[in-house]
Amino acid sequence: MKVFDLQCEAGHGVEGWFGSEEDYQSQCARGLLTCPLCGSAEVVRLPSAPRLNLGASAPPAMLERLSEPLFWL
């Protein structure tokens, strides 16, 4: 799954979720990308930092906090 930051000509920023880079390119080429806020078909992909998943889980301290209840009844 690829998540891209998109922006329309009116400046609305949205996330676009695509199965692959090829899916994104194909939808662009077919004119299927439109802004969900204003309907503009002029949508571009913004530069974004890559998310690196190196297989490490959350730090142990974070895991301990996640196991604690968030509230008491």
Secondary structure, DSSP 8 states (H G I E B T S, - for coil): -EEEEEEETT--EEEEEESSHHHHHHHHHTT----TTT--S-EEE---------S----HHHHHHHHS-S---
